[in-house]
Structure formats: C-alpha cells, structure tokens
C-alpha cells in the first residue's frame, strides 16, 4: 500500500477513535455498541500495521483486488448494522406500545376513582 493511503487511513482511524470516545464520554452511545466500533478500529489498525496482510487476506478469500474485498466487507458490516438497528427499533416500538397501553389503563382508573370520590 502507498504511504499516502496508509497515512490517510491512520488519520481516519484516529478521528473515528476520538469520535467514539467522545460519544462514549458524553453518554450518547452505550458501551455495548462502542465495543463494536472499537473492535473494528483495532482490526483495521492491525491490517494497516502488518504490510501485505490485506493482499494475503484478499487472496485467501478469493478476491482479485484488495479494494473489492474491502468494499465487500464494508457492505456486509453495513448490512449487519442495519439488521441490528431494525431489531432495536422493533423492540423499542413494542415497549412504547406497552407503555401507551399501561398509561391508558392508569388514566382510566384515575378518572373512575375521581368520580367515585365525588359520589361518596
């Protein structure tokens, strides 16, 4: 890999690391999800440090070009993130529905108790 590409990748990885740590410190991302990002940063750094590792991995997996492998990996990672977000949204939607139903029940009980107080 050319030195310019390596330096650009290192700059991007450092920026991403600082961004994740900042979000983690401000409590805008949970530790559970930040671990995934930190793991990706670590793996990318290891691939950058070991010369020729990307080419060997591409040959091992049957890709002709390293860029094709990287693009394929990014697509798979984005699909996995999309599936994980869909699962989380579905779970949150069910929780909101349950909360709305509980609030409705409590509201109805309070209204019926309010009229019972006046009738006594």
DSSP file (Angstrom, degrees, kcal/mol; ACC not computed):
  #  RESIDUE AA STRUCTURE BP1 BP2  ACC     N-H-->O    O-->H-N    N-H-->O    O-->H-N    TCO  KAPPA ALPHA  PHI   PSI    X-CA   Y-CA   Z-CA
    1    1 A X              0   0    0      0, 0.0     2,-0.1     0, 0.0    50,-0.0   0.000 360.0 360.0 360.0 145.1    0.0    0.0    0.0
    2    2 A X     >  -     0   0    0      1,-0.1     4,-2.0     4,-0.0     5,-0.1  -0.388 360.0-122.1 -72.1 151.1    1.2    3.5   -0.7
    3    3 A X  H  > S+     0   0    0      1,-0.2     4,-2.7     2,-0.2     5,-0.2   0.840 111.1  57.0 -64.2 -34.7    2.3    5.6    2.2
    4    4 A X  H  > S+     0   0    0      1,-0.2     4,-2.3     2,-0.2    -1,-0.2   0.917 108.2  47.1 -62.9 -42.3   -0.3    8.4    1.4
    5    5 A X  H  > S+     0   0    0      2,-0.2     4,-2.4     1,-0.2    -2,-0.2   0.897 112.2  49.9 -65.9 -40.3   -3.1    5.8    1.6
    6    6 A X  H  X S+     0   0    0     -4,-2.0     4,-2.7     2,-0.2    -2,-0.2   0.927 111.7  48.1 -63.9 -45.2   -1.7    4.5    4.9
    7    7 A X  H  X S+     0   0    0     -4,-2.7     4,-2.5     2,-0.2    -2,-0.2   0.897 111.9  49.8 -63.8 -40.2   -1.5    8.0    6.4
    8    8 A X  H  X S+     0   0    0     -4,-2.3     4,-2.4     2,-0.2    -1,-0.2   0.920 112.2  47.8 -63.3 -43.5   -5.0    8.8    5.3
    9    9 A X  H  X S+     0   0    0     -4,-2.4     4,-2.6     2,-0.2    -2,-0.2   0.904 111.9  49.7 -64.7 -41.5   -6.3    5.6    6.8
   10   10 A X  H  X S+     0   0    0     -4,-2.7     4,-2.5     2,-0.2     5,-0.2   0.920 111.1  49.7 -63.5 -43.6   -4.4    6.2   10.1
   11   11 A X  H  X S+     0   0    0     -4,-2.5     4,-2.4     1,-0.2    -2,-0.2   0.929 112.5  47.5 -59.4 -45.8   -5.8    9.8   10.2
   12   12 A X  H  X S+     0   0    0     -4,-2.4     4,-2.7     1,-0.2    -2,-0.2   0.903 112.1  49.4 -63.1 -42.4   -9.3    8.5    9.6
   13   13 A X  H  X S+     0   0    0     -4,-2.6     4,-2.5     2,-0.2    -1,-0.2   0.891 111.4  48.6 -66.4 -39.6   -9.0    5.7   12.3
   14   14 A X  H  X S+     0   0    0     -4,-2.5     4,-2.6     2,-0.2     5,-0.2   0.922 112.6  48.9 -64.9 -43.2   -7.6    8.2   14.9
   15   15 A X  H  X S+     0   0    0     -4,-2.4     4,-2.3    -5,-0.2    -2,-0.2   0.928 112.5  47.8 -60.2 -45.6  -10.5   10.6   14.1
   16   16 A X  H  X S+     0   0    0     -4,-2.7     4,-2.5     2,-0.2    -2,-0.2   0.896 111.2  51.2 -63.4 -40.6  -13.0    7.7   14.4
   17   17 A X  H  X S+     0   0    0     -4,-2.5     4,-2.5     2,-0.2    -2,-0.2   0.929 111.6  46.6 -61.9 -46.2  -11.4    6.6   17.7
   18   18 A X  H  X S+     0   0    0     -4,-2.6     4,-2.2     1,-0.2    -2,-0.2   0.877 112.2  51.5 -64.4 -37.4  -11.7   10.1   19.1
   19   19 A X  H  X S+     0   0    0     -4,-2.3     4,-2.5    -5,-0.2    -2,-0.2   0.933 111.4  46.1 -64.7 -46.3  -15.3   10.4   17.9
   20   20 A X  H  X S+     0   0    0     -4,-2.5     4,-2.3     1,-0.2    -2,-0.2   0.919 114.0  48.5 -63.8 -43.9  -16.3    7.1   19.6
   21   21 A X  H  X S+     0   0    0     -4,-2.5     4,-2.4     2,-0.2    -1,-0.2   0.881 111.6  50.2 -64.7 -37.4  -14.5    8.0   22.8
   22   22 A X  H  X S+     0   0    0     -4,-2.2     4,-2.1     2,-0.2    -2,-0.2   0.924 111.8  47.1 -65.7 -44.4  -16.1   11.5   22.8
   23   23 A X  H  <>S+     0   0    0     -4,-2.5     5,-2.9     1,-0.2     6,-0.9   0.873 113.0  50.4 -63.7 -36.7  -19.6   10.0   22.3
   24   24 A X  H ><5S+     0   0    0     -4,-2.3     3,-0.9    -5,-0.2    -2,-0.2   0.906 110.1  48.8 -67.6 -42.2  -19.0    7.4   25.0
   25   25 A X  H 3<5S+     0   0    0     -4,-2.4    -2,-0.2     1,-0.2    -1,-0.2   0.865 111.6  48.9 -66.2 -36.9  -17.8   10.1   27.4
   26   26 A X  T 3<5S-     0   0    0     -4,-2.1    -1,-0.2    -5,-0.1    -2,-0.2   0.428 113.2-121.2 -82.4   1.6  -20.9   12.2   26.7
   27   27 A X  T < 5S+     0   0    0     -3,-0.9    -3,-0.2    -4,-0.2    -2,-0.1   0.830  77.3 125.9  61.8  35.6  -23.1    9.1   27.2
   28   28 A X  S   <S+     0   0    0     -5,-2.9     2,-0.3     1,-0.2    -4,-0.2   0.521  72.7  37.7 -96.9  -8.8  -24.5    9.4   23.7
   29   29 A X  S    S-     0   0    0     -6,-0.9    -1,-0.2    -9,-0.1    -2,-0.2  -0.997  87.2-121.0-139.7 141.0  -23.5    5.8   22.8
   30   30 A X     >  -     0   0    0     -2,-0.3     4,-2.0     1,-0.1     3,-0.4  -0.407  22.5-117.2 -81.3 159.9  -23.6    2.8   25.1
   31   31 A X  H  > S+     0   0    0      1,-0.2     4,-1.9     2,-0.2     5,-0.2   0.864 112.7  63.1 -61.3 -36.4  -20.6    0.8   25.9
   32   32 A X  H  > S+     0   0    0      1,-0.2     4,-0.6     2,-0.2    -1,-0.2   0.889 110.9  36.2 -57.6 -42.2  -22.2   -2.2   24.2
   33   33 A X  H  > S+     0   0    0     -3,-0.4     4,-1.3     1,-0.2    -1,-0.2   0.772 111.3  59.6 -85.2 -27.1  -22.2   -0.5   20.8
   34   34 A X  H  X S+     0   0    0     -4,-2.0     4,-2.8     1,-0.2     5,-0.2   0.819  96.4  63.1 -70.4 -28.2  -18.9    1.3   21.2
   35   35 A X  H  X S+     0   0    0     -4,-1.9     4,-2.4     1,-0.2    -1,-0.2   0.901 100.5  52.9 -61.3 -40.3  -17.1   -2.0   21.7
   36   36 A X  H  X S+     0   0    0     -4,-0.6     4,-2.0     2,-0.2    -1,-0.2   0.929 112.2  44.3 -60.5 -45.3  -18.1   -3.0   18.2
   37   37 A X  H  X S+     0   0    0     -4,-1.3     4,-2.2     1,-0.2    -2,-0.2   0.911 113.2  50.2 -67.0 -41.9  -16.7    0.2   16.7
   38   38 A X  H  X S+     0   0    0     -4,-2.8     4,-2.3     1,-0.2    -1,-0.2   0.872 109.2  52.6 -65.1 -35.4  -13.5    0.0   18.8
   39   39 A X  H  X S+     0   0    0     -4,-2.4     4,-2.5    -5,-0.2    -1,-0.2   0.902 108.8  49.7 -65.5 -41.2  -13.0   -3.6   17.7
   40   40 A X  H  X S+     0   0    0     -4,-2.0     4,-2.4     2,-0.2    -2,-0.2   0.892 110.5  50.3 -64.3 -38.9  -13.4   -2.5   14.0
   41   41 A X  H  X S+     0   0    0     -4,-2.2     4,-2.2     2,-0.2    -2,-0.2   0.913 111.1  49.2 -64.4 -42.2  -10.8    0.2   14.6
   42   42 A X  H  X S+     0   0    0     -4,-2.3     4,-2.3     2,-0.2    -2,-0.2   0.925 111.9  47.4 -63.2 -45.9   -8.4   -2.3   16.2
   43   43 A X  H  X S+     0   0    0     -4,-2.5     4,-2.3     1,-0.2    -1,-0.2   0.916 112.5  49.9 -62.7 -43.0   -8.8   -4.8   13.3
   44   44 A X  H  X S+     0   0    0     -4,-2.4     4,-1.9     1,-0.2    -1,-0.2   0.891 110.4  50.7 -62.8 -39.1   -8.2   -2.0   10.8
   45   45 A X  H  X S+     0   0    0     -4,-2.2     4,-2.4     2,-0.2    -2,-0.2   0.907 109.1  50.4 -65.6 -41.8   -5.1   -0.8   12.6
   46   46 A X  H  X S+     0   0    0     -4,-2.3     4,-2.2     1,-0.2    -2,-0.2   0.913 109.9  50.5 -62.6 -42.2   -3.7   -4.3   12.7
   47   47 A X  H  < S+     0   0    0     -4,-2.3     7,-0.4     1,-0.2     6,-0.3   0.882 112.4  47.9 -63.2 -37.4   -4.3   -4.7    9.0
   48   48 A X  H  < S+     0   0    0     -4,-1.9    -2,-0.2    -5,-0.2    -1,-0.2   0.877 111.4  49.9 -69.7 -37.1   -2.5   -1.4    8.4
   49   49 A X  H  < S+     0   0    0     -4,-2.4     2,-0.8    -5,-0.1    -2,-0.2   0.907  99.4  68.4 -70.8 -42.2    0.4   -2.2   10.6
   50   50 A X  S >< S-     0   0    0     -4,-2.2     3,-1.5    -5,-0.2     4,-0.4  -0.698  88.1-132.5 -83.7 112.1    1.2   -5.6    9.0
   51   51 A X  T 3  S+     0   0    0     -2,-0.8    -3,-0.1     1,-0.2    -2,-0.1  -0.403  85.1   9.5 -67.6 136.2    2.5   -5.0    5.5
   52   52 A X  T 3> S+     0   0    0     -2,-0.1     4,-2.2    -4,-0.1    -1,-0.2   0.428  90.5 117.7  80.4  -1.1    0.9   -7.2    2.8
   53   53 A X  H <> S+     0   0    0     -3,-1.5     4,-2.5    -6,-0.3     5,-0.2   0.878  73.5  52.3 -68.0 -35.6   -1.8   -8.5    5.2
   54   54 A X  H  > S+     0   0    0     -4,-0.4     4,-2.3    -7,-0.4    -1,-0.2   0.916 110.5  47.5 -65.5 -42.4   -4.6   -7.1    3.1
   55   55 A X  H  > S+     0   0    0      2,-0.2     4,-2.4     1,-0.2    -2,-0.2   0.905 112.5  49.5 -65.4 -41.7   -3.3   -8.6   -0.1
   56   56 A X  H  X S+     0   0    0     -4,-2.2     4,-2.5     2,-0.2    -2,-0.2   0.902 111.4  48.9 -64.9 -40.9   -2.9  -12.0    1.6
   57   57 A X  H  X S+     0   0    0     -4,-2.5     4,-2.3     2,-0.2    -2,-0.2   0.911 110.9  50.6 -64.7 -41.4   -6.4  -11.9    3.1
   58   58 A X  H  X>S+     0   0    0     -4,-2.3     5,-2.8     1,-0.2     4,-0.8   0.922 112.6  46.1 -63.1 -44.0   -7.8  -11.0   -0.3
   59   59 A X  H ><5S+     0   0    0     -4,-2.4     3,-0.6     3,-0.2    -1,-0.2   0.903 112.1  51.6 -64.2 -40.8   -6.0  -13.9   -2.0
   60   60 A X  H 3<5S+     0   0    0     -4,-2.5    -2,-0.2     1,-0.2    -1,-0.2   0.880 113.1  44.1 -63.7 -38.8   -7.1  -16.2    0.8
   61   61 A X  H 3<5S-     0   0    0     -4,-2.3    -1,-0.2    -5,-0.2    -2,-0.2   0.524 119.8-108.0 -86.3  -5.7  -10.7  -15.2    0.4
   62   62 A X  T <<5 +     0   0    0     -4,-0.8     2,-0.3    -3,-0.6    -3,-0.2   0.644  68.7 142.1  92.3  15.6  -10.6  -15.4   -3.4
   63   63 A X      < -     0   0    0     -5,-2.8    -1,-0.3    -6,-0.2    -2,-0.1  -0.701  43.2-151.7 -88.7 142.2  -10.7  -11.7   -4.3
   64   64 A X  S    S+     0   0    0     -2,-0.3     2,-0.4     1,-0.1    -1,-0.1   0.859  82.7  34.5 -78.8 -35.9   -8.6  -10.4   -7.2
   65   65 A X  S  > S-     0   0    0      1,-0.1     4,-1.4    -7,-0.1     3,-0.2  -0.920  71.8-136.1-121.8 146.4   -8.2   -6.9   -5.8
   66   66 A X  H  > S+     0   0    0     -2,-0.4     4,-2.6     1,-0.2     5,-0.2   0.863 106.1  59.7 -64.6 -35.5   -7.9   -5.8   -2.2
   67   67 A X  H  > S+     0   0    0      1,-0.2     4,-2.5     2,-0.2    -1,-0.2   0.868 101.7  53.5 -63.7 -35.4  -10.3   -2.9   -2.9
   68   68 A X  H  > S+     0   0    0      2,-0.2     4,-2.3     1,-0.2    -1,-0.2   0.906 110.0  47.8 -64.4 -40.2  -13.1   -5.4   -3.8
   69   69 A X  H  X S+     0   0    0     -4,-1.4     4,-2.7     2,-0.2    -2,-0.2   0.927 111.9  49.0 -65.8 -44.9  -12.6   -7.3   -0.5
   70   70 A X  H  X S+     0   0    0     -4,-2.6     4,-2.5     1,-0.2    -2,-0.2   0.921 112.3  48.6 -61.7 -43.8  -12.7   -4.0    1.5
   71   71 A X  H  X S+     0   0    0     -4,-2.5     4,-2.2     2,-0.2    -1,-0.2   0.907 111.8  49.3 -62.4 -42.1  -15.8   -2.9   -0.3
   72   72 A X  H  X S+     0   0    0     -4,-2.3     4,-2.3     2,-0.2    -2,-0.2   0.904 110.9  49.7 -63.9 -42.1  -17.5   -6.3    0.3
   73   73 A X  H  X S+     0   0    0     -4,-2.7     4,-2.6     2,-0.2    -2,-0.2   0.914 110.2  50.7 -63.3 -43.0  -16.5   -6.2    4.0
   74   74 A X  H  X S+     0   0    0     -4,-2.5     4,-2.6     1,-0.2    -2,-0.2   0.904 110.0  50.0 -62.1 -40.8  -18.0   -2.7    4.3
   75   75 A X  H  X S+     0   0    0     -4,-2.2     4,-2.2     2,-0.2    -2,-0.2   0.924 112.0  47.5 -63.3 -44.1  -21.2   -3.8    2.7
   76   76 A X  H  X S+     0   0    0     -4,-2.3     4,-2.4     2,-0.2    -2,-0.2   0.922 112.4  49.3 -63.7 -43.7  -21.5   -6.8    5.0
   77   77 A X  H  X S+     0   0    0     -4,-2.6     4,-2.5     1,-0.2    -2,-0.2   0.917 111.1  49.6 -62.3 -43.5  -20.8   -4.7    8.0
   78   78 A X  H  X S+     0   0    0     -4,-2.6     4,-2.4     1,-0.2    -1,-0.2   0.881 110.3  50.9 -64.7 -37.2  -23.4   -2.1    7.0
   79   79 A X  H  X S+     0   0    0     -4,-2.2     4,-2.4     2,-0.2    -1,-0.2   0.913 110.6  48.8 -64.2 -42.2  -26.0   -4.9    6.5
   80   80 A X  H  X S+     0   0    0     -4,-2.4     4,-2.5     2,-0.2    -2,-0.2   0.908 111.9  48.7 -64.5 -41.4  -25.3   -6.3    9.9
   81   81 A X  H  X S+     0   0    0     -4,-2.5     4,-2.5     2,-0.2    -1,-0.2   0.907 110.7  51.7 -63.7 -41.2  -25.6   -2.8   11.5
   82   82 A X  H  X S+     0   0    0     -4,-2.4     4,-2.1     2,-0.2    -2,-0.2   0.903 110.5  47.6 -62.4 -42.2  -28.9   -2.3    9.6
   83   83 A X  H  X S+     0   0    0     -4,-2.4     4,-2.3     2,-0.2    -2,-0.2   0.922 111.8  50.5 -64.4 -43.9  -30.3   -5.6   10.9
   84   84 A X  H  X S+     0   0    0     -4,-2.5     4,-2.2     1,-0.2    -2,-0.2   0.905 111.2  48.4 -62.0 -41.3  -29.2   -4.7   14.4
   85   85 A X  H  X S+     0   0    0     -4,-2.5     4,-2.6     2,-0.2    -1,-0.2   0.874 109.4  53.0 -67.0 -36.4  -30.9   -1.3   14.2
   86   86 A X  H  X S+     0   0    0     -4,-2.1     4,-2.3     2,-0.2    -2,-0.2   0.909 109.3  48.9 -63.7 -41.6  -34.0   -2.9   12.8
   87   87 A X  H  X S+     0   0    0     -4,-2.3     4,-2.2     2,-0.2    -2,-0.2   0.920 112.3  48.4 -63.1 -43.9  -34.1   -5.3   15.8
   88   88 A X  H  X S+     0   0    0     -4,-2.2     4,-2.6     1,-0.2    -2,-0.2   0.907 111.2  49.9 -64.1 -41.7  -33.6   -2.5   18.3
   89   89 A X  H  X S+     0   0    0     -4,-2.6     4,-2.5     2,-0.2    -1,-0.2   0.907 110.4  50.2 -64.3 -41.3  -36.4   -0.3   16.6
   90   90 A X  H  X S+     0   0    0     -4,-2.3     4,-2.0     2,-0.2    -1,-0.2   0.917 111.5  48.4 -62.3 -43.1  -38.8   -3.2   16.7
   91   91 A X  H  X S+     0   0    0     -4,-2.2     4,-2.1     1,-0.2    -2,-0.2   0.922 112.6  48.1 -62.7 -44.6  -38.1   -3.8   20.4
   92   92 A X  H  X S+     0   0    0     -4,-2.6     4,-2.5     1,-0.2    -2,-0.2   0.871 108.7  54.3 -65.3 -36.6  -38.5   -0.1   21.2
   93   93 A X  H  X S+     0   0    0     -4,-2.5     4,-2.3     2,-0.2    -1,-0.2   0.910 108.9  48.4 -63.5 -41.7  -41.8    0.0   19.3
   94   94 A X  H  X S+     0   0    0     -4,-2.0     4,-2.3     2,-0.2    -2,-0.2   0.903 111.6  49.9 -64.0 -40.7  -43.2   -2.9   21.3
   95   95 A X  H  X S+     0   0    0     -4,-2.1     4,-2.5     2,-0.2    -2,-0.2   0.898 110.4  49.6 -65.2 -40.6  -42.1   -1.2   24.5
   96   96 A X  H  X S+     0   0    0     -4,-2.5     4,-2.6     2,-0.2    -2,-0.2   0.915 110.2  50.9 -64.6 -42.6  -43.7    2.1   23.5
   97   97 A X  H  X S+     0   0    0     -4,-2.3     4,-2.2     1,-0.2    -2,-0.2   0.926 111.3  48.1 -59.9 -44.7  -46.9    0.3   22.7
   98   98 A X  H  X S+     0   0    0     -4,-2.3     4,-2.4     1,-0.2    -2,-0.2   0.911 111.6  49.8 -62.8 -42.7  -46.9   -1.4   26.1
   99   99 A X  H  X S+     0   0    0     -4,-2.5     4,-2.6     2,-0.2    -2,-0.2   0.899 109.4  51.5 -63.4 -40.5  -46.2    1.9   27.8
  100  100 A X  H  X S+     0   0    0     -4,-2.6     4,-2.3     1,-0.2    -1,-0.2   0.917 110.8  48.6 -62.5 -42.7  -49.1    3.6   26.0
  101  101 A X  H  X S+     0   0    0     -4,-2.2     4,-2.2     2,-0.2    -2,-0.2   0.914 112.1  48.5 -63.9 -42.5  -51.5    0.8   27.0
  102  102 A X  H  X S+     0   0    0     -4,-2.4     4,-2.5     2,-0.2    -2,-0.2   0.906 111.2  49.7 -64.6 -41.7  -50.4    1.0   30.6
  103  103 A X  H  X S+     0   0    0     -4,-2.6     4,-2.6     1,-0.2    -1,-0.2   0.900 109.9  51.9 -64.1 -39.7  -50.8    4.8   30.7
  104  104 A X  H  X S+     0   0    0     -4,-2.3     4,-2.3     2,-0.2    -2,-0.2   0.911 110.5  47.9 -61.8 -42.7  -54.2    4.4   29.2
  105  105 A X  H  X S+     0   0    0     -4,-2.2     4,-2.3     2,-0.2    -2,-0.2   0.926 113.2  47.4 -63.6 -45.2  -55.2    1.9   31.9
  106  106 A X  H  X S+     0   0    0     -4,-2.5     4,-2.5     1,-0.2    -2,-0.2   0.902 111.4  51.5 -63.5 -41.2  -53.9    4.1   34.7
  107  107 A X  H  X S+     0   0    0     -4,-2.6     4,-2.4     2,-0.2    -1,-0.2   0.914 110.2  48.4 -61.8 -43.5  -55.6    7.1   33.2
  108  108 A X  H  X S+     0   0    0     -4,-2.3     4,-2.3     1,-0.2    -1,-0.2   0.902 111.7  49.7 -64.7 -40.7  -59.0    5.3   33.1
  109  109 A X  H  X S+     0   0    0     -4,-2.3     4,-2.2     2,-0.2    -2,-0.2   0.898 111.0  49.7 -64.5 -40.1  -58.5    4.1   36.7
  110  110 A X  H  X S+     0   0    0     -4,-2.5     4,-2.1     2,-0.2    -2,-0.2   0.906 111.0  49.1 -65.8 -40.9  -57.7    7.6   37.9
  111  111 A X  H  X S+     0   0    0     -4,-2.4     4,-1.8     2,-0.2    -2,-0.2   0.911 112.3  47.6 -65.5 -41.6  -60.8    9.0   36.1
  112  112 A X  H  X S+     0   0    0     -4,-2.3     4,-1.6     1,-0.2    -1,-0.2   0.877 112.8  49.3 -68.5 -34.9  -63.1    6.4   37.6
  113  113 A X  H  X S+     0   0    0     -4,-2.2     4,-1.8     2,-0.2    -1,-0.2   0.844 106.4  57.1 -68.9 -33.7  -61.6    7.0   41.1
  114  114 A X  H  X S+     0   0    0     -4,-2.1     4,-1.4     1,-0.2    -2,-0.2   0.920 109.6  44.1 -64.4 -43.0  -62.1   10.7   40.6
  115  115 A X  H  X S+     0   0    0     -4,-1.8     4,-1.8     1,-0.2    -1,-0.2   0.847 109.8  56.6 -70.7 -33.2  -65.8   10.2   40.1
  116  116 A X  H  X S+     0   0    0     -4,-1.6     4,-1.0     1,-0.2    -1,-0.2   0.846 104.3  53.5 -65.6 -33.1  -66.0    7.8   43.0
  117  117 A X  H  < S+     0   0    0     -4,-1.8     3,-0.3     1,-0.2    -1,-0.2   0.906 110.6  46.0 -67.1 -40.8  -64.6   10.4   45.3
  118  118 A X  H  < S+     0   0    0     -4,-1.4    -2,-0.2     1,-0.2    -1,-0.2   0.814 109.3  55.4 -72.2 -29.4  -67.3   12.9   44.2
  119  119 A X  H  <        0   0    0     -4,-1.8    -1,-0.2     1,-0.2    -2,-0.2   0.714 360.0 360.0 -77.4 -19.5  -70.1   10.3   44.6
  120  120 A X     <        0   0    0     -4,-1.0    -1,-0.2    -3,-0.3    -2,-0.1   0.478 360.0 360.0 -72.4 360.0  -69.2    9.5   48.2
